[in-house]
Amino acid sequence: MAEGRMAGKRVVVTQVADYMGPAMVETFRREGAEVIADNRDLRGPGACEDLIRSAGEIDVLIANMAATEHLLMPAHETSDEMWEYMFDMMVHPLHRLCRTLLPRMYARQAGKIVVVGSVTGIRIEKAIAASAYAAARSAQVGYVRAVGAEAARNNVQINLIAQHFTYSETFFPESMQQREEFREWIKTCPAGRLATGEEDGELALFLASDKCNFVTGTAIPFAGGWHL
């Protein structure tokens, strides 16, 4: 019989090949969860609904969502297509997943949704031109706040990890970390380093656990103090 903090729990992790997907899968499996590691394109018609319906009874959804193309682009150069891409990747699927999953969690009066977001949703670096990305990340924060209030009366909690300076091969490959400009950028983080995927996973574990039944609708900064 599986042992660990998530033993007996069925956990769905989205976009497992990107962003914090690999770390989340490893963390929850290590803690005894039955992990459904999904990597489908959630922009497709019915993709979100199919994922939720085919997964069976879901205790925890880790909504790991990221857009990795053309993050840095001034507002005046951002096309409608790029704007829509950001929301298609990170906002619309979040709503569709929740819209399908929440009634099932409400029926059981239990469930956790953890959104792997970005501190960009609550603070933006002054020198970075990323209006579309920041707008989509901010929309995630607003959505989590609203749904958190709705879901609380049904004993379902939804929270967001607003992360930054967290290692992932998607955004900070080893080759990038060897560059001098990268090392200078790291110094802007009060903690002076990147967080590990394991550290990020530990926060997700807490938010997904039965010990976190009174925290909901919150974007929790996980950025080594950079948000302050």
RODRENLO-292691 format. One line per 10 residues: for each residue x, y, z of C-alpha. Coordinates in nm, 3 decimals. Example, Ala and Ser with C-alpha at 12.3 -4.5 7.8 and 13.67 -1.06 7.14 Angstrom:
2
1.230,-0.450,0.780  1.367,-0.106,0.714
END
This chain:
228
0.000,0.000,0.000  0.135,0.341,-0.100  0.267,0.558,0.181  0.327,0.931,0.192  0.147,1.256,0.251  -0.071,1.212,-0.059  -0.133,0.838,-0.033  -0.473,0.745,-0.169  -0.517,1.072,-0.357  -0.567,1.098,-0.732
-0.387,1.401,-0.871  -0.406,1.541,-1.224  -0.112,1.751,-1.344  -0.147,1.942,-1.672  0.121,2.043,-1.926  0.363,1.800,-1.765  0.647,1.853,-2.012  0.678,2.228,-1.946  0.720,2.482,-1.671  0.683,2.309,-1.332
0.512,1.998,-1.468  0.806,1.759,-1.422  0.870,1.876,-1.066  0.503,1.848,-0.971  0.470,1.496,-1.110  0.785,1.382,-0.929  0.682,1.544,-0.600  0.330,1.402,-0.585  0.434,1.055,-0.697  0.704,1.052,-0.432
0.439,1.126,-0.172  0.224,0.832,-0.276  -0.035,0.998,-0.500  -0.179,0.835,-0.808  -0.069,1.094,-1.063  -0.232,1.139,-1.400  0.037,1.323,-1.593  -0.130,1.487,-1.890  0.046,1.671,-2.170  -0.232,1.737,-2.419
-0.284,2.074,-2.582  -0.565,2.215,-2.370  -0.651,2.476,-2.630  -0.827,2.217,-2.846  -1.208,2.193,-2.851  -1.326,1.975,-2.566  -0.971,1.897,-2.446  -1.022,2.026,-2.092  -1.356,1.856,-2.057  -1.220,1.525,-2.191
-0.929,1.534,-1.947  -1.149,1.585,-1.642  -1.412,1.334,-1.746  -1.164,1.062,-1.837  -0.961,1.098,-1.516  -1.232,0.964,-1.289  -1.258,1.093,-0.933  -1.003,1.373,-0.889  -0.886,1.482,-0.547  -0.637,1.742,-0.665
-0.588,1.934,-0.988  -0.247,2.091,-1.045  -0.320,2.342,-1.319  0.034,2.389,-1.447  0.006,2.633,-1.737  0.264,2.834,-1.920  0.320,3.010,-2.248  0.677,2.983,-2.367  0.672,3.172,-2.696  0.747,3.543,-2.740
0.715,3.636,-2.373  0.901,3.962,-2.414  0.716,4.192,-2.650  0.621,4.561,-2.611  0.250,4.633,-2.601  0.262,4.836,-2.922  0.412,4.538,-3.106  0.175,4.277,-2.961  -0.060,4.144,-3.227  -0.412,4.017,-3.164
-0.281,3.668,-3.236  -0.011,3.691,-2.967  -0.253,3.841,-2.714  -0.502,3.562,-2.780  -0.227,3.300,-2.762  -0.139,3.403,-2.406  -0.500,3.378,-2.291  -0.560,3.057,-2.486  -0.263,2.897,-2.310  -0.312,3.019,-1.955
-0.662,3.158,-1.889  -0.928,2.991,-2.102  -0.815,2.635,-2.017  -0.813,2.720,-1.647  -1.178,2.821,-1.664  -1.278,2.518,-1.868  -1.101,2.280,-1.632  -1.265,2.438,-1.328  -1.606,2.460,-1.493  -1.597,2.086,-1.555
-1.433,1.975,-1.232  -1.596,2.195,-0.968  -1.947,2.040,-0.980  -1.790,1.700,-0.914  -1.589,1.834,-0.623  -1.895,2.016,-0.489  -2.091,1.692,-0.494  -1.824,1.532,-0.274  -1.778,1.847,-0.064  -1.402,1.814,-0.105
-1.126,1.899,-0.350  -0.815,2.107,-0.415  -0.707,2.306,-0.718  -0.354,2.447,-0.727  -0.268,2.682,-1.012  0.102,2.712,-1.095  0.112,3.077,-1.192  0.365,3.359,-1.184  0.450,3.650,-0.960  0.417,3.851,-1.284
0.047,3.841,-1.208  0.101,4.066,-0.906  0.423,4.252,-0.991  0.609,4.326,-1.313  0.976,4.408,-1.365  0.994,4.768,-1.481  1.240,4.698,-1.760  1.052,4.398,-1.900  0.805,4.443,-2.187  0.561,4.156,-2.136
0.214,4.310,-2.133  0.027,4.013,-2.282  0.198,3.763,-2.053  0.143,3.980,-1.745  -0.222,4.036,-1.838  -0.284,3.663,-1.867  -0.106,3.589,-1.540  -0.304,3.866,-1.368  -0.625,3.718,-1.506  -0.534,3.387,-1.343
-0.495,3.564,-1.008  -0.831,3.737,-1.040  -1.000,3.414,-1.143  -0.858,3.225,-0.846  -0.976,3.495,-0.607  -1.331,3.487,-0.743  -1.359,3.109,-0.764  -1.199,3.070,-0.423  -1.487,3.264,-0.268  -1.745,3.063,-0.461
-1.589,2.727,-0.381  -1.532,2.784,-0.009  -1.893,2.711,0.083  -1.849,2.366,-0.072  -1.524,2.287,0.114  -1.322,2.316,-0.208  -1.006,2.526,-0.208  -0.831,2.687,-0.504  -0.502,2.873,-0.468  -0.225,2.997,-0.694
0.152,2.976,-0.655  0.284,3.310,-0.780  0.636,3.197,-0.851  0.953,3.357,-0.980  1.322,3.264,-0.970  1.223,2.896,-0.970  1.430,2.649,-1.167  1.270,2.481,-1.465  1.434,2.355,-1.780  1.170,2.541,-1.981
1.270,2.889,-1.869  1.612,2.854,-1.708  1.808,2.579,-1.885  2.156,2.505,-1.757  2.311,2.679,-2.058  2.138,3.004,-1.963  2.255,2.981,-1.603  2.618,2.994,-1.716  2.578,3.341,-1.865  2.709,3.642,-1.675
2.391,3.843,-1.738  2.188,3.563,-1.582  2.404,3.564,-1.271  2.360,3.939,-1.245  1.984,3.901,-1.280  1.975,3.646,-0.997  2.122,3.913,-0.769  1.793,4.109,-0.802  1.626,3.831,-0.602  1.662,3.902,-0.227
1.725,3.532,-0.167  2.010,3.548,-0.420  1.935,3.216,-0.589  1.687,3.007,-0.783  1.439,2.795,-0.593  1.434,2.425,-0.674  1.144,2.237,-0.822  1.133,2.035,-0.501  1.078,2.352,-0.296  0.798,2.458,-0.529
0.650,2.110,-0.504  0.650,2.129,-0.125  0.430,2.439,-0.135  0.197,2.267,-0.380  0.181,1.965,-0.148  0.070,2.183,0.141  -0.195,2.360,-0.067  -0.322,2.022,-0.189  -0.328,1.864,0.155  -0.606,1.823,0.409
-0.406,2.052,0.637  -0.492,2.344,0.409  -0.870,2.361,0.428  -0.894,2.724,0.539  -0.679,2.889,0.271  -0.852,2.967,-0.057  -0.864,3.229,-0.329  -0.506,3.330,-0.259  -0.204,3.401,-0.480  0.093,3.303,-0.265
0.422,3.469,-0.367  0.700,3.216,-0.409  0.975,3.445,-0.524  1.249,3.468,-0.263  1.121,3.806,-0.144  1.128,3.968,-0.490  0.760,4.064,-0.467  0.818,4.284,-0.161
END
